[in-house]
Amino acid sequence: MAKLYFRYGVMGSSKSANALMVRYNYEERGQMALMVKPAVDQREGRAVVNSRIGLSHSCVWFEQLEKMDQEAIRSYQCVIVDEAQFLTKAQVEFLTTIVDDMNVPVICYGLRADFRGELFSGSEALLAWADIIEEVKTICWCGRKAIFNARFDAHGVVLKQGEQVVLGANDRYIGLCRRHWKSGDLGPDFQVKAE
């Protein structure tokens, strides 16, 4: 029986790398997995899932998935969605249809919350509707579990206000534990990279 998975973590926790490895595992066993991501994430200018460690693979935009007929979707043994926090509630509901009506497992990877500590709409729906919720863990500079995505400015000041989505600013985010996110402490060895 197919299930809807939500694997969440902070920025830098290897979510995209995990998604790409899962796709590779399916391919290695002679099965097809469809890589998908929301069209709002066009950092690369094309439909591709990239990881910080250099892994990448082509994908389709979520909006293309929504237009596919059921037989085309059923031809895949798994649908893997990267950057799932950018999905709408209706798009997550569509994923439940793929799982429940087409019997195709769906594995979503994304952030749980933004830099302000607030849920993304896609993540909120996935937390409510996913069959299995798993955390992709990483650590803060202090060694505690990182659970917050801290956005910082060019001077290393942690920001708590601003637009929820700023694409292509990976060098302006870091995973922190709650204590250091609240205090805005990026660590004793932290240095802002020159632009």
N, C-alpha and C positions, 0 to 999 in steps of 0.2 A: 504494500500500500504506500503510495507516494505521500511525502510530507513537505511542508513549507518550513524551511530553516531560516533563522536570522542569526548571523554571526557578526557581532558588533565589537568594536574596539576604538580606541583613540587613534588619532593620526600617528603614523609611524609604527603601528602594531602589526604590520605585514598582512593586512586584510586582502589587498589586491594580489600579493604574492601567493597567499593561500588560495584565492579564487583561481588563479592561473595554474597552480599545482593540482587542484581538484580537476580542472579541465583536462590537464595532461594525463592524469590517472585514468579518466574515462577513455581518452584516446588510446592510451597504452593497452587497454583491454578490448580495443576494437569497437568501442561504443562512442556515440556522438553526444557532445555536450555543447549547448549553444551559449556563448558569452554575450551578455547584454549589459548596457548601461543607459541611464537617462540622457537624452540629447542636451540637457542643460550643461552637462560636463563635456565641453568641447575644447579642453585645454590643449590637446594635441592637434586640433583642427580636423581630425578624422576619427572614425569609429575604431578605437583601439583601447584596450585595457593595458595600462603600464604599471609596473611596480618600481619602487625606489631602487631595488637591487638589480634592475635591468631586464627582468622578464617582461614579455609583452605578447599580446595576441590580438588579432582582429576581433571585432564584435559587431553586433547590430545595435542600433538605437532602440530603446524601449518602445518608442512609437512605431517602429517597424514590426516589432514582436506583436503589438496589438492588432496589426493589420494582417498577420499571417492567418491562414485557415487552420482549423483544428488538426487536419491530417499532417500538415507541415510541422506543427508543434509536436505532435505525437511521434514524429520520426526521430526525435531526440530522446536520449535516455535521461537527460538532465538539462535544466535551464539554470544558468549561473548569472546572477545579477550583481554587478559591482556598483558602488556609490548609491546603494539603495536608499540612503537617507533622503535623496532628492526625488523619490517617487511621491506621487500623490496618494491619498487614501484610495481613490478609485483605481489607480494602477496596482496597488497592493491587493485590492479586491479581485482584480483580473488575475493576479498570480494565484489566488486561492481557487479560481476556476480552473486554471491549468493543473493544479494539484488534485482537486476534488473531482472534476469532470473528465479530465484527460489522462489522469493517473501518471503525470510526469512530475518527478520531484523538482523542487525549486530551492536553490540555495542562494540566499541574499547576504551580501557583505556590505557593511556601512557603518557610519558613525551613529552612536545612540543620541548624543546631544551636541549642540553647537558650543562655541567658545563662551557663551553666556550661561551655559548650564541648562539650556532649554532644549526640549525634544524637537527634532525635525519631524515634519508631518509623516514622511515615509517610515521613519523609525517608530513613531508612535503607533501607527497602524500595524507594523510588523510585531511590535512588542505585545499588542493586543491579540493578533490573529495567528502568529506563527505556532506551529506544532512543537518546534524545538528551538530554544533560544540559547546561544552559546557565546561566551565572551572570548575574544582573541586578546590575550593579555600582553601587556608590556609594563615597563617600570618607569617611575619618576626618577629624576637625578638622585634622589635620596634613598632609593631602593624600595620604596613602597609601591604598591600597584598604582599605575597611572589610570585615572578614570575621567579626567577632564582634558579637553582640547583648549589649551591656552593660546590665544592670538596675542601677538605683541607687536609694538610699533618699531620704527627704525632705531629707537633709543633703548629698546629692551624693556619697555613698560608694558605690562600685561593689560590688555583692553577688556572691558566688560560691557561695552556698548558699541553699536555699529550694525551694519547690514549683516544678516545671518549668513549669506553666501558670498564669499570672495574667492573666485576660482583662480588657480595659478599662483597662489601665495603660499605654497608649501613651506617656504623658508621663513614664514612668519607664524608658524604654529609649532607647538611642542606639547607632548603629553605630560601632564602633571598629576600628582596625587591631589586630593581635595584640599589638604592643608596648604600646600604651596600654590595651588590655584587661587585659593581665597586670599592668601597674603601677597600674591603676585611675585613670588620668589622663583626665578628661573635657574637658580643654582649658582654656587661660587665660581664655577668654571665657565659659565655661559658667556658667550661673546656674540654680538649681533654681526652677521656676515655683511660685508660691504656690498652695496648694490652695484 
